[in-house]
């Protein structure tokens, strides 16, 4: 065992399999991909990486498999999956995920190709593990795969506590020790002990509050939307091949955007924190259903129409309409007298938190400061929405 000192969990012990996986280039790349990407523009200390998060998820998976007395072969598979679960992320993590999906048709959890094409697969095979089985676990499939990717997985347990620690926002500080202790298996299904409903609720409360103050902060959303548009231009124009794009680090992507003429301005704005501003910022109740979570093609068409109405360049308008909020934690199973029930069936808090998530939802339209008035007026005309709630 090799001990590694972690700022959240203390000492993390790496076994021979974990040591070999950590030493691969695919894992080392995660040292240069920030966990919270553009959130760092809001919370300056949020500089932690997906590498240290991966170690934390491995640590919690190790504790959970020990707690559940999982058979050695399955425990090794789940621990390996926990450690490599983020290797499929592109630069800036979730902020470029949509662009990668549009051009490669691949979600970051779909890592079978990566295990087959890099040293990771060889390491797994040398250690007696099937790379395809590990890839299944990363995607939440197979025996106890939900421990790695599910309603109350070790990924969520680590990132809530870690993100709270590094941003200085206390709302994500859940009792992850108790959550691990409360894990049970019922007929092969992962569940939380009946007496620990409040512990499960705490994770749901934490993520709701972290969404409001950290993950969906308007500055991070604006920077993320700018990064997405710049990334799409880089990929659509063939300036960077999609496969190479997906394996860049944060710094490499920003450099590529700065070097390419059509994306240089957006890259400089992100680098210098000279971001677009909110022309429109409208709550869920004021937005019709057909303008919620609109697809990329329609988003682009609306952006061009608003830009034409405002008489500005198309790149000066960004429409940002997230999908409906959801609470995967509410689907966590509670074990009671050998039967399973969903958390949402046992908790009166869940419905209220779902309402809170809906309350923080906003449709945003962003533009450079000099164009805000014209873009706001054009948005009202094109979308048929009153923008009186805009800042």
C-alpha positions as CSV (number, residue, x, y, z in Angstrom):
1,X,0.0,0.0,0.0
2,X,1.2,3.5,-0.9
3,X,-0.3,6.3,1.3
4,X,-1.2,9.6,-0.4
5,X,-2.1,12.6,1.6
6,X,-5.4,14.2,0.6
7,X,-6.8,17.6,1.7
8,X,-10.2,16.1,2.3
9,X,-9.9,12.5,3.4
10,X,-6.5,12.5,5.0
11,X,-4.4,9.5,3.9
12,X,-5.6,7.5,1.0
13,X,-4.0,4.1,0.6
14,X,-3.3,3.0,-3.0
15,X,-3.0,-0.7,-3.7
16,X,-0.9,-2.2,-6.5
17,X,-3.8,-1.9,-9.0
18,X,-4.5,1.8,-8.1
19,X,-0.7,2.6,-8.2
20,X,-0.4,1.2,-11.7
21,X,-3.5,3.0,-13.0
22,X,-2.5,6.3,-11.5
23,X,0.9,6.2,-13.3
24,X,-0.8,6.1,-16.8
25,X,-0.8,9.2,-19.0
26,X,-4.6,9.1,-19.1
27,X,-4.8,9.5,-15.3
28,X,-2.0,12.0,-15.1
29,X,-3.8,14.2,-17.6
30,X,-6.5,14.8,-15.0
31,X,-4.0,16.8,-13.0
32,X,-4.5,19.5,-15.6
33,X,-8.3,19.4,-15.8
34,X,-10.0,21.5,-13.1
35,X,-12.9,19.9,-11.3
36,X,-15.0,23.0,-11.4
37,X,-13.8,24.6,-14.6
38,X,-15.2,28.1,-14.9
39,X,-16.4,28.2,-11.3
40,X,-12.8,29.3,-10.5
41,X,-13.8,32.7,-12.0
42,X,-16.3,33.1,-9.1
43,X,-14.4,31.3,-6.3
44,X,-10.7,31.8,-6.8
45,X,-9.6,28.9,-4.5
46,X,-11.6,26.4,-6.6
47,X,-8.5,25.2,-8.3
48,X,-8.7,21.5,-7.4
49,X,-8.5,18.9,-10.2
50,X,-10.2,15.8,-11.4
51,X,-7.1,13.9,-10.5
52,X,-7.5,14.5,-6.7
53,X,-11.3,14.0,-7.0
54,X,-10.6,10.6,-8.6
55,X,-8.4,9.6,-5.7
56,X,-11.2,10.6,-3.3
57,X,-13.8,8.6,-5.2
58,X,-11.4,5.6,-5.1
59,X,-11.0,6.0,-1.4
60,X,-14.7,6.1,-0.7
61,X,-15.3,3.1,-3.0
62,X,-12.7,1.2,-1.1
63,X,-14.3,1.9,2.2
64,X,-17.8,1.1,0.8
65,X,-16.8,-2.2,-0.7
66,X,-15.1,-3.1,2.6
67,X,-18.3,-2.1,4.5
68,X,-20.5,-4.1,2.2
69,X,-18.1,-7.1,2.3
70,X,-18.1,-7.3,-1.5
71,X,-16.3,-10.3,-3.0
72,X,-12.7,-9.5,-3.9
73,X,-13.0,-9.7,-7.7
74,X,-16.0,-7.4,-7.7
75,X,-14.4,-5.0,-5.2
76,X,-11.4,-4.7,-7.4
77,X,-13.6,-3.9,-10.4
78,X,-15.5,-1.3,-8.5
79,X,-12.4,0.4,-7.0
80,X,-10.8,0.5,-10.5
81,X,-14.0,2.0,-12.0
82,X,-14.1,4.6,-9.2
83,X,-10.5,5.6,-9.9
84,X,-10.8,5.9,-13.7
85,X,-14.4,7.2,-13.8
86,X,-13.4,10.7,-15.0
87,X,-10.7,9.8,-17.6
88,X,-13.3,10.3,-20.3
89,X,-13.8,14.0,-19.5
90,X,-12.6,16.6,-22.0
91,X,-10.9,19.9,-21.1
92,X,-12.9,22.0,-18.7
93,X,-15.0,18.9,-17.8
94,X,-18.7,19.4,-18.2
95,X,-18.3,22.8,-19.9
96,X,-17.1,21.1,-23.2
97,X,-19.1,17.9,-22.8
98,X,-21.9,19.0,-25.0
99,X,-19.5,20.0,-27.9
100,X,-17.8,16.6,-27.6
101,X,-21.1,14.7,-27.7
102,X,-22.2,16.7,-30.8
103,X,-19.0,15.8,-32.7
104,X,-18.1,12.3,-31.3
105,X,-21.5,11.1,-30.1
106,X,-19.9,10.0,-26.8
107,X,-20.6,10.8,-23.2
108,X,-17.8,11.1,-20.7
109,X,-19.0,8.0,-18.9
110,X,-18.6,5.9,-22.0
111,X,-14.9,5.0,-21.6
112,X,-14.8,1.5,-23.2
113,X,-12.9,3.0,-26.2
114,X,-10.4,4.7,-23.9
115,X,-9.6,1.6,-22.0
116,X,-9.1,-0.3,-25.2
117,X,-6.8,2.4,-26.8
118,X,-4.6,3.5,-23.9
119,X,-2.4,1.9,-21.3
120,X,-5.3,1.7,-18.9
121,X,-6.7,-1.4,-20.6
122,X,-3.4,-3.2,-20.4
123,X,-3.0,-2.3,-16.7
124,X,-6.4,-3.7,-15.9
125,X,-5.8,-6.9,-17.8
126,X,-2.4,-7.4,-16.1
127,X,-4.3,-7.1,-12.8
128,X,-6.8,-9.7,-13.9
129,X,-9.7,-7.3,-14.6
130,X,-11.8,-7.1,-17.8
131,X,-11.7,-3.6,-19.2
132,X,-15.2,-3.9,-20.6
133,X,-16.6,-4.9,-17.1
134,X,-14.8,-1.9,-15.6
135,X,-16.3,0.4,-18.3
136,X,-19.7,-1.0,-17.4
137,X,-19.3,-0.1,-13.8
138,X,-18.2,3.5,-14.7
139,X,-21.4,3.8,-16.5
140,X,-23.4,2.6,-13.5
141,X,-24.1,-0.8,-15.0
142,X,-23.3,-4.3,-13.8
143,X,-23.2,-5.6,-10.2
144,X,-23.3,-2.7,-7.8
145,X,-22.4,-0.3,-10.6
146,X,-24.6,2.3,-9.0
147,X,-22.0,2.6,-6.2
148,X,-19.8,4.4,-8.9
149,X,-22.6,6.1,-10.8
150,X,-26.1,6.1,-9.3
151,X,-28.5,8.0,-7.1
152,X,-26.2,8.2,-4.1
153,X,-22.8,7.2,-5.5
154,X,-19.3,7.7,-4.1
155,X,-18.6,10.2,-6.9
156,X,-21.3,12.6,-5.5
157,X,-20.1,12.0,-2.0
158,X,-16.6,13.1,-2.8
159,X,-17.4,16.1,-5.1
160,X,-19.9,17.7,-2.8
161,X,-17.4,17.7,0.2
162,X,-14.4,18.5,-2.0
163,X,-16.1,21.4,-3.8
164,X,-17.3,22.8,-0.6
165,X,-13.8,22.6,0.9
166,X,-12.2,24.4,-2.1
167,X,-14.8,27.0,-2.7
168,X,-15.3,27.8,1.0
169,X,-19.0,27.3,0.5
170,X,-20.1,25.1,3.4
171,X,-23.4,23.8,2.0
172,X,-21.8,20.7,0.4
173,X,-20.3,19.5,3.6
174,X,-22.3,16.3,3.9
175,X,-21.6,13.4,6.4
176,X,-20.0,11.1,3.8
177,X,-18.7,8.9,6.5
178,X,-22.2,8.2,7.7
179,X,-23.5,7.7,4.1
180,X,-20.9,5.0,3.6
181,X,-21.7,3.4,6.9
182,X,-25.4,3.5,6.0
183,X,-25.0,1.6,2.7
184,X,-26.7,-1.8,2.4
185,X,-27.4,-4.4,-0.3
186,X,-30.8,-5.9,-0.7
187,X,-31.1,-8.7,-3.3
188,X,-28.0,-7.2,-5.0
189,X,-29.4,-3.7,-5.0
190,X,-27.6,-0.8,-3.3
191,X,-29.7,0.9,-0.6
192,X,-29.5,3.1,2.4
193,X,-30.5,1.8,5.9
194,X,-34.0,2.8,7.0
195,X,-32.7,4.8,10.0
196,X,-30.5,7.0,7.8
197,X,-33.2,8.7,5.7
198,X,-32.0,12.1,7.1
199,X,-28.4,11.3,6.0
200,X,-29.7,10.7,2.4
201,X,-31.8,13.8,2.6
202,X,-28.7,15.8,3.6
203,X,-27.0,14.9,0.3
204,X,-30.1,16.2,-1.6
205,X,-30.1,19.4,0.4
206,X,-26.4,19.9,-0.2
207,X,-26.6,19.5,-3.9
208,X,-29.6,21.8,-4.2
209,X,-27.8,24.5,-2.3
210,X,-24.5,24.0,-4.1
211,X,-26.4,24.2,-7.4
212,X,-27.7,27.6,-6.4
213,X,-24.5,29.1,-5.1
214,X,-21.7,27.3,-7.0
215,X,-22.6,25.0,-9.9
216,X,-25.2,27.2,-11.5
217,X,-23.7,30.6,-10.5
218,X,-24.5,33.0,-13.4
219,X,-20.8,34.0,-13.9
220,X,-19.8,30.4,-14.4
221,X,-22.8,29.8,-16.7
222,X,-21.9,32.7,-18.8
223,X,-18.2,31.7,-19.1
224,X,-19.2,28.1,-19.7
225,X,-21.6,29.1,-22.5
226,X,-18.9,31.3,-24.1
227,X,-16.5,28.3,-23.9
228,X,-19.0,26.0,-25.5
229,X,-19.6,28.4,-28.5
230,X,-15.8,28.9,-29.0
231,X,-15.3,25.1,-28.8
232,X,-18.0,24.5,-31.3
233,X,-16.4,26.9,-33.7
234,X,-13.0,25.3,-33.3
235,X,-14.5,21.8,-34.0
236,X,-16.9,22.8,-36.8
237,X,-14.2,24.6,-38.7
238,X,-11.8,21.7,-38.4
239,X,-9.2,23.7,-36.5
240,X,-8.8,20.8,-34.1
241,X,-9.9,17.2,-34.7
242,X,-12.6,16.0,-32.3
243,X,-10.6,13.1,-31.0
244,X,-7.6,15.4,-30.2
245,X,-10.0,18.0,-28.7
246,X,-11.4,15.5,-26.3
247,X,-8.0,14.7,-24.9
248,X,-6.7,18.3,-24.4
249,X,-6.0,19.8,-21.0
250,X,-7.7,23.0,-19.9
251,X,-4.6,25.1,-20.7
252,X,-4.1,23.4,-24.1
253,X,-7.7,24.1,-25.1
254,X,-7.4,27.8,-24.1
255,X,-4.2,28.1,-26.1
256,X,-5.8,26.5,-29.1
257,X,-8.7,28.9,-28.9
258,X,-6.4,31.9,-28.5
259,X,-4.4,30.8,-31.6
260,X,-7.4,30.4,-33.9
261,X,-8.6,33.8,-35.2
262,X,-12.4,33.2,-35.1
263,X,-12.2,32.1,-31.4
264,X,-9.4,34.4,-30.2
265,X,-11.8,37.1,-28.8
266,X,-13.8,34.7,-26.7
267,X,-10.7,33.0,-25.5
268,X,-9.2,36.3,-24.4
269,X,-12.4,37.3,-22.7
270,X,-12.5,34.0,-20.7
271,X,-8.8,34.3,-19.8
272,X,-9.2,37.9,-18.7
273,X,-12.6,37.4,-17.1
274,X,-14.0,40.0,-19.5
275,X,-17.2,38.1,-19.8
276,X,-20.5,38.7,-21.5
277,X,-23.3,40.1,-19.2
278,X,-26.9,39.1,-18.7
279,X,-29.2,40.8,-21.1
280,X,-32.1,38.6,-20.0
281,X,-32.4,36.4,-16.9
282,X,-35.9,34.9,-16.6
283,X,-37.3,32.5,-14.1
284,X,-39.0,29.2,-14.9
285,X,-42.6,30.3,-14.3
286,X,-42.2,33.0,-17.0
287,X,-40.8,30.7,-19.6
288,X,-43.0,28.4,-21.7
289,X,-42.1,24.8,-21.9
290,X,-41.0,24.9,-25.5
291,X,-38.2,27.3,-24.5
292,X,-36.8,25.0,-21.8
293,X,-33.8,22.8,-22.6
294,X,-33.9,23.7,-26.3
295,X,-31.6,21.8,-28.6
296,X,-28.4,23.2,-30.0
297,X,-29.7,23.7,-33.5
298,X,-32.7,25.8,-32.4
299,X,-30.5,27.7,-29.9
300,X,-28.2,28.8,-32.7
301,X,-31.2,29.9,-34.9
302,X,-32.6,32.0,-32.0
303,X,-29.2,33.5,-31.4
304,X,-28.9,34.5,-35.1
305,X,-32.4,35.9,-35.1
306,X,-31.9,38.0,-31.9
307,X,-28.5,39.2,-33.3
308,X,-30.2,40.3,-36.5
309,X,-32.9,42.1,-34.6
310,X,-30.3,43.8,-32.4
311,X,-28.1,44.6,-35.4
312,X,-25.0,43.0,-33.8
313,X,-22.7,40.2,-34.9
314,X,-24.2,36.7,-34.4
315,X,-21.3,35.8,-32.0
316,X,-22.4,38.6,-29.7
317,X,-25.5,36.8,-28.6
318,X,-25.7,33.6,-26.5
319,X,-28.9,31.9,-25.5
320,X,-28.6,29.6,-22.5
321,X,-31.6,27.5,-21.6
322,X,-30.8,24.6,-19.3
323,X,-32.9,21.4,-19.1
324,X,-35.4,21.0,-16.3
325,X,-33.7,20.5,-12.9
326,X,-33.8,17.0,-11.5
327,X,-32.8,15.3,-8.3
328,X,-31.2,11.9,-8.9
329,X,-30.8,11.5,-5.1
330,X,-34.5,11.3,-4.7
331,X,-34.4,7.9,-6.5
332,X,-32.1,6.5,-3.9
333,X,-33.5,3.3,-2.3
334,X,-34.2,2.9,1.4
335,X,-34.0,-0.5,2.9
336,X,-36.8,-1.3,5.5
337,X,-37.5,-4.8,6.8
338,X,-36.1,-6.4,3.7
339,X,-38.1,-4.2,1.3
340,X,-37.0,-1.3,-0.8
341,X,-38.6,2.1,-1.2
342,X,-37.5,5.2,-3.0
343,X,-36.3,8.2,-0.9
344,X,-39.0,10.4,-2.5
345,X,-41.6,8.0,-1.1
346,X,-40.2,8.2,2.5
347,X,-39.2,11.8,2.6
348,X,-41.4,14.9,2.7
349,X,-38.4,17.0,2.0
350,X,-37.9,15.8,-1.5
351,X,-40.9,17.6,-3.0
352,X,-39.9,20.8,-1.4
353,X,-36.4,20.5,-2.7
354,X,-37.6,19.8,-6.2
355,X,-39.6,23.0,-6.0
356,X,-36.4,24.8,-4.8
357,X,-34.5,23.5,-7.8
358,X,-37.2,24.8,-10.1
359,X,-37.0,28.2,-8.4
360,X,-33.3,28.7,-9.2
361,X,-33.7,27.7,-12.9
362,X,-33.2,30.7,-15.2
363,X,-33.2,31.3,-19.0
364,X,-30.3,33.5,-19.8
365,X,-29.4,35.6,-22.9
366,X,-25.8,37.0,-22.7
367,X,-24.1,39.7,-24.7
368,X,-21.1,42.1,-24.5
369,X,-21.8,45.1,-22.2
370,X,-22.1,47.6,-25.0
371,X,-24.8,45.5,-26.7
372,X,-27.0,44.7,-23.7
373,X,-29.9,47.1,-24.4
374,X,-30.2,46.2,-28.1
375,X,-30.0,42.5,-27.3
376,X,-32.6,42.7,-24.5
377,X,-35.1,44.5,-26.8
378,X,-34.5,42.0,-29.6
379,X,-34.9,39.1,-27.2
380,X,-38.2,40.3,-26.0
381,X,-39.4,40.5,-29.6
382,X,-38.0,37.2,-30.8
383,X,-38.9,35.1,-27.7
384,X,-42.1,37.0,-26.8
385,X,-40.9,37.3,-23.2
386,X,-40.8,40.3,-20.9
387,X,-37.3,40.9,-19.7
388,X,-38.1,43.1,-16.8
389,X,-36.5,40.6,-14.4
390,X,-33.1,41.0,-16.1
391,X,-30.4,42.7,-14.0
